[in-house]
Amino acid sequence: MTIARQMAQWVTKMKYEELPEKTIHEVKRRVIDSLATCLGAYGARPSKIARAKARAVSDPPPSASVWGTDHHTSPDLAAFANGAMVRYLDYNDTYLSLEPAHPSDNIPAAVAVAQGAGKPGRDVILATVIAYEIQCRLCDAASLRAGGWDHVTYGALSTTLAAGKIWGLTEDELEHALGIAGVCNITTRQTRTGQISDWKACAFANAARNGVFAADLARRGMTGPFEIFEGPKGLMNQLDIGGASGVVLGSDGDFMIDKTYIKFWPAEYHSQSAIDACLQLRPRIEGKDIADILIKSFEAAVSIIGSEPEKLRPTSRETADHSMFYCCAAALVDGDVTLATFDADRLTDPKLLDLIDKTKIVEDGELNKGYPKGIPNDVIITCTDGTKVNQRVDFPRGHAENPMTDDEVVAKFRRMADGVITDETADAILDKAWSLDTMEDVTPLFAFKVIG
């Protein structure tokens, strides 16, 4: 039996009734969080471009909506446009393992297909759990980053199976869909290297678009390459991810969505504990001049957000929120990290640049042992008067070991919604999202209108 067939069998057997209440509730929290990050990014250039692309194609209801508009388009283009908005701020949820991921990237695809198929909220919930399971278990199995490939490669597979479940594909069709999605969506990590472009927001959205497209082709009868994982030119051999052969998917209430993390600050996840540490240290050095900052960290953080020269002088929001130097400087200067932290005029703020120049980030073997269970960062600040303070944080707010409360998730949503939708619309979205499991038609939840 091929790996793709094993996944297809698991997907076809999965039933909503097998989901624990806590898992259903977690999906609702992730939908609210995804809508929050979408609203926060609504005015960004990549969001506008992605919406324009989706709005160039019309598909009369029942079909997928472009969030924040009354326009309906094809499921694949809706997955792309809405996914780009959810992802742009790098503020949606995270999972860290051999491969890092942002699994709520899957939600726009599940919603788009459910809208087009006229399926209820329970189907969105089940498909979301399936997508998280596939992506996160693959992240546990093998690193793509180690070979220079990007994590969204796994996303094409997870969204394919989520879409296929909603459309009711057979085992054969799901296996074919995985073959189609897997053979043509292998992506390089150049997306996240050096100065980072608009495309970072769109990389998973594009994988999701192609995942939905692959499932749609398979349900119409198209066959796909066989042995997409273990074949001689399959994913395992070409990407050196042999660990994928050992994937064991969830059962008996053990689902990966419950082990993922909601972001408390709008910055790359490996920086969250360093930001947390800086905010805890800030009152202890109030009124003092900083001489130097040493951040002891782990390999993934140093490699991704703590070593490239571009991270010392970021010239875009995308690069700044992927710079531990910049995020920590902002936390110490401003006492918080918010969307405004990454405004263009802040990127050249002399106060921030001065602290960046005083900051050194080093890999620490002891901290490597704490990852990926935690994201251990130890921040040591020395002041000109000789004062020396340090703070280590392994589980920042929002981590699965230190989760945000429902009230905190709602507060994040309201911050992102402020000025983008009315308070009345925000209230209506929250009421519907908390009732997602009872909705016979999910379109009213996602057919909100933005101000202006």
C-alpha positions in Angstrom: 0.0 0.0 0.0 1.4 3.4 -1.0 1.7 6.2 1.6 -0.8 8.2 -0.5 -3.2 5.3 -0.2 -2.7 5.1 3.5 -3.5 8.8 3.8 -6.5 8.5 1.5 -7.9 5.6 3.6 -7.5 7.6 6.8 -9.2 10.7 5.3 -12.2 8.7 4.0 -12.7 7.0 7.4 -12.5 10.2 9.4 -15.9 11.3 10.8 -17.0 14.5 12.5 -18.3 12.4 15.4 -14.8 11.3 16.2 -13.7 14.8 17.1 -13.5 15.7 20.8 -15.2 18.9 21.9 -11.9 20.5 22.7 -10.7 20.0 19.1 -14.0 21.4 17.6 -13.6 24.4 19.9 -10.0 24.8 18.8 -11.0 25.0 15.1 -13.4 27.8 16.0 -10.6 29.7 17.7 -8.4 29.2 14.6 -11.2 30.5 12.3 -11.5 33.6 14.5 -7.7 34.0 14.5 -7.6 33.6 10.7 -10.3 36.2 10.2 -8.3 38.5 12.5 -5.1 38.3 10.5 -7.1 38.7 7.3 -8.6 41.9 8.5 -5.3 43.2 9.8 -3.8 42.6 6.3 -6.8 43.8 4.3 -5.1 47.0 3.0 -1.7 45.5 2.2 -0.5 45.4 -1.4 -0.4 41.6 -1.7 -3.9 41.4 -0.3 -5.2 43.9 -2.9 -3.4 42.1 -5.8 -4.7 38.7 -4.7 -8.3 40.0 -4.3 -8.1 41.6 -7.8 -6.9 38.4 -9.3 -9.8 36.5 -7.7 -12.3 39.1 -8.6 -11.3 38.9 -12.3 -13.3 35.6 -12.4 -16.9 35.4 -11.4 -18.7 32.3 -10.3 -22.4 32.8 -9.2 -23.5 31.4 -5.8 -23.3 28.9 -4.5 -19.6 29.4 -4.8 -16.6 30.7 -2.8 -16.6 34.3 -1.7 -13.7 36.7 -1.6 -13.6 37.7 2.1 -14.7 41.2 2.8 -16.5 41.6 -0.5 -19.8 40.4 -2.1 -17.9 38.8 -5.0 -18.0 35.1 -5.6 -15.3 33.2 -7.6 -13.9 29.8 -8.2 -12.8 27.8 -5.1 -9.1 27.7 -6.1 -8.9 31.5 -6.6 -10.8 32.2 -3.4 -8.4 29.9 -1.5 -5.5 32.0 -3.0 -6.9 35.4 -2.3 -8.2 34.7 1.2 -5.1 32.7 2.0 -2.8 35.5 1.0 -4.7 37.9 3.4 -4.6 35.4 6.3 -0.9 34.9 5.8 0.5 38.4 5.0 1.2 39.7 8.5 2.9 36.5 9.6 0.4 36.7 12.5 -1.5 33.4 11.9 -0.9 30.3 13.9 2.3 28.2 13.9 3.6 24.7 14.4 7.3 24.0 15.0 9.0 20.6 14.5 11.6 19.2 12.1 9.8 21.5 9.6 8.0 24.7 10.8 4.5 25.6 9.4 1.5 27.9 9.6 -1.3 25.4 9.5 -4.2 27.8 9.6 -3.1 28.6 6.0 -5.3 25.6 5.2 -8.5 27.2 6.5 -9.3 29.4 3.5 -9.1 26.4 1.2 -11.5 24.4 3.3 -13.9 27.3 3.5 -13.8 28.0 -0.2 -14.6 24.4 -1.2 -17.3 24.1 1.5 -19.0 27.3 0.2 -18.9 26.0 -3.4 -20.2 22.6 -2.4 -22.9 24.0 -0.1 -21.5 22.1 2.8 -22.2 22.9 6.5 -19.8 24.2 9.2 -19.2 20.7 10.5 -17.6 19.8 7.2 -15.3 22.8 7.4 -14.3 21.8 11.0 -13.5 18.2 9.9 -11.6 19.3 6.8 -9.6 21.7 8.9 -8.6 19.0 11.4 -7.6 16.7 8.5 -5.5 19.4 6.9 -3.7 20.3 10.2 -3.1 16.6 10.8 -1.5 15.9 7.4 0.7 19.0 7.4 1.9 18.8 11.0 2.5 15.0 10.9 4.6 15.5 7.8 6.5 18.3 9.6 7.2 15.9 12.4 8.4 13.3 9.9 11.0 15.2 7.8 12.5 18.6 7.3 12.1 20.3 4.0 14.1 23.4 5.1 17.3 21.2 5.6 17.4 20.6 1.8 16.5 24.2 0.8 12.8 23.4 0.1 9.9 25.4 1.5 7.3 24.2 4.1 4.4 25.1 1.7 5.3 21.9 -0.3 3.5 20.0 2.5 0.6 22.5 2.2 -0.3 21.4 -1.3 -0.9 17.9 0.0 -2.8 18.9 3.1 -5.2 21.3 1.2 -5.7 18.6 -1.4 -7.0 16.1 1.1 -9.1 18.8 2.9 -10.8 19.7 -0.3 -11.1 16.1 -1.3 -12.9 15.2 2.0 -15.4 18.0 1.5 -16.1 17.0 -2.1 -16.5 13.4 -1.0 -13.7 11.9 -3.1 -13.1 8.1 -3.0 -9.8 6.6 -1.9 -8.8 6.2 -5.5 -9.6 9.8 -6.3 -7.8 11.1 -3.2 -4.7 9.1 -4.2 -4.8 10.5 -7.7 -5.3 14.0 -6.3 -2.2 13.6 -4.1 -0.2 12.5 -7.1 -1.3 15.6 -9.1 -0.6 18.0 -6.2 2.6 16.4 -5.1 4.4 16.2 -8.5 4.0 19.9 -9.5 4.1 21.9 -6.2 7.7 21.4 -5.0 8.8 24.9 -3.9 12.2 26.3 -2.9 12.9 28.2 0.3 14.2 31.3 -1.6 10.8 32.7 -0.7 12.1 33.3 2.8 15.8 34.1 2.2 17.4 37.5 2.3 15.2 40.5 1.7 11.7 39.1 1.7 9.1 40.1 -1.0 5.3 40.2 -1.3 5.4 36.6 -2.4 6.0 35.3 1.1 2.4 36.0 1.8 1.3 34.2 -1.3 3.5 31.1 -1.2 1.1 28.9 0.8 -1.9 30.5 -0.8 -0.6 29.4 -4.1 0.0 25.9 -2.8 -3.6 25.9 -1.5 -4.9 27.1 -4.8 -3.1 24.2 -6.5 -4.2 21.7 -3.9 -7.9 22.6 -4.4 -7.3 22.5 -8.2 -5.7 19.0 -7.9 -8.7 17.7 -5.9 -11.1 19.2 -8.4 -9.3 17.5 -11.3 -9.3 14.1 -9.5 -13.0 14.3 -8.7 -13.7 14.9 -12.4 -11.8 11.7 -13.3 -8.2 12.8 -13.9 -5.5 10.3 -12.7 -2.3 11.4 -11.1 1.3 10.0 -10.8 1.5 6.8 -8.7 3.8 6.4 -5.7 4.1 10.2 -5.3 6.0 9.7 -2.0 8.1 6.5 -2.4 8.5 6.3 -6.2 12.0 6.5 -7.7 11.4 10.2 -8.5 8.9 10.8 -5.8 9.0 13.3 -3.0 10.9 11.1 -0.5 13.8 10.6 -2.9 13.8 14.0 -4.6 13.5 16.0 -1.4 15.4 13.6 0.9 12.4 13.3 3.3 12.5 9.6 4.0 10.9 10.1 7.3 7.6 10.6 5.5 7.3 6.8 5.3 6.7 6.7 9.1 3.7 9.1 9.3 1.1 8.0 11.7 -2.2 10.0 11.6 -4.3 10.9 14.5 -6.9 8.8 16.3 -8.7 8.5 19.6 -8.9 12.2 20.1 -5.1 12.8 19.5 -5.1 15.5 16.8 -2.4 17.9 15.8 -4.5 21.1 15.8 -4.5 20.9 19.6 -0.7 21.0 19.6 -0.2 24.1 17.5 0.2 27.7 18.7 -1.6 31.0 18.2 0.6 34.0 17.8 0.6 36.7 20.5 2.8 39.2 18.6 2.8 39.8 14.8 6.3 38.5 14.1 8.0 35.3 13.0 7.3 32.6 15.6 10.9 31.8 16.6 11.2 35.4 17.8 8.2 35.2 20.1 10.1 34.0 23.2 12.9 36.6 22.6 10.2 39.4 22.4 8.6 38.0 25.5 12.0 38.0 27.3 12.8 41.6 26.2 9.4 42.9 27.5 10.1 41.2 30.8 13.5 42.8 31.0 12.5 46.3 30.0 11.3 47.5 33.4 14.5 46.2 35.0 16.7 48.5 32.9 14.4 51.5 32.8 16.4 54.8 32.6 19.7 53.0 31.9 21.7 53.0 28.7 22.2 49.6 27.0 25.8 48.7 26.2 25.2 45.4 24.5 22.6 42.7 24.0 23.4 39.0 23.7 20.7 36.6 22.6 21.4 32.9 23.0 19.2 30.9 20.7 18.7 27.7 18.8 19.7 26.7 15.3 16.4 27.3 13.6 16.0 30.8 15.0 19.6 31.8 14.2 19.3 30.4 10.7 15.9 31.9 9.8 15.8 35.2 11.6 19.1 35.8 13.3 22.0 35.6 10.9 21.6 37.1 7.4 22.9 40.7 6.9 19.5 41.8 5.5 18.1 41.2 9.0 20.3 43.9 10.4 18.9 46.6 8.1 15.4 45.4 7.0 13.9 47.4 4.2 10.4 45.8 4.1 7.8 44.7 6.6 8.4 41.2 5.5 12.1 41.3 6.3 11.6 43.2 9.6 9.1 40.8 11.1 11.6 38.0 10.2 14.5 39.8 12.0 15.0 38.9 15.6 17.4 41.9 15.8 14.6 44.3 14.8 11.8 42.7 16.8 13.8 42.7 20.0 15.0 46.3 19.5 11.4 47.4 19.1 10.2 45.5 22.1 12.9 47.3 24.2 12.2 50.7 22.8 8.4 50.7 22.5 7.4 48.2 25.2 5.4 46.1 22.7 5.5 44.7 19.1 2.4 45.6 17.1 1.5 46.1 13.4 2.8 49.7 13.6 6.2 48.4 14.7 6.8 47.4 11.0 5.6 50.7 9.4 8.0 52.0 6.8 9.1 55.0 8.9 10.1 52.7 11.8 12.6 50.7 9.7 15.0 53.6 9.7 14.4 54.7 13.3 17.9 55.6 14.8 16.9 54.2 18.2 16.1 50.8 16.7 19.1 50.7 14.5 21.4 51.7 17.4 20.1 48.7 19.5 20.4 46.4 16.5 24.1 47.4 16.2 24.5 46.5 19.9 22.9 43.0 19.5 24.6 39.7 18.9 22.7 36.5 18.3 24.5 33.2 18.9 23.5 29.5 18.6 23.7 27.7 22.0 24.0 23.9 22.1 22.0 23.7 25.4 19.1 25.7 23.9 19.1 23.5 20.8 18.0 20.6 23.1 14.9 22.6 24.0 13.7 22.9 20.4 11.1 22.2 19.0 9.3 21.3 22.2 9.8 24.9 23.1 11.5 27.9 21.5 14.1 28.8 24.1 15.7 32.2 23.8 17.9 33.7 26.5 18.3 37.4 26.4 21.2 39.0 28.3 21.4 42.8 28.5 24.4 44.7 29.8 24.1 48.4 30.6 26.8 51.1 30.6 26.6 51.3 34.4 27.5 47.7 34.7 24.0 46.4 35.3 23.5 43.0 33.8 20.2 41.2 33.5 18.9 38.2 31.7 15.7 36.4 31.0 15.1 33.0 29.3 11.7 32.1 27.9 10.9 28.7 26.4 7.1 28.9 26.1 5.9 32.4 25.1 2.2 33.4 25.4 0.2 31.6 22.8 2.4 28.4 22.7 0.6 25.1 23.3 2.2 25.0 26.7 1.1 28.6 27.5 -2.0 29.0 25.4 -4.0 32.2 24.8 -7.4 32.3 26.4 -10.6 32.7 24.4 -10.8 36.3 25.6 -7.3 36.9 24.3 -8.1 35.4 20.9 -11.2 37.6 20.7 -9.2 40.7 21.8 -6.7 40.0 19.0 -9.6 39.8 16.5 -11.1 43.1 17.7 -7.7 44.8 17.4 -7.3 43.6 13.8 -10.9 44.4 13.0 -10.8 48.0 14.3 -11.3 50.4 11.5 -11.7 47.6 8.9 -15.2 46.5 9.7 -17.8 48.0 12.0 -18.2 46.9 15.6 -21.6 45.4 14.7 -20.0 43.3 11.9 -17.3 42.2 14.3 -19.9 41.1 16.8 -21.8 39.2 14.1 -18.7 37.4 12.9 -17.8 36.3 16.4 -21.3 35.0 17.1 -21.3 33.0 13.9 -17.7 31.7 14.4 -18.5 30.4 17.8 -21.5 28.6 16.3 -19.7 27.2 13.3 -20.6 23.6 14.1 -24.3 24.5 13.8 -24.2 26.4 10.6 -25.9 24.7 7.6 -24.3 27.3 5.3 -21.0 28.9 6.2 -21.2 31.7 3.6 -22.8 34.3 6.0 -19.7 34.0 8.3 -17.3 34.9 5.4 -19.5 37.3 3.4 -18.9 40.3 5.6 -18.2 43.8 4.1 -15.3 46.0 5.0 -15.7 49.7 5.7 -15.6 51.7 2.5 
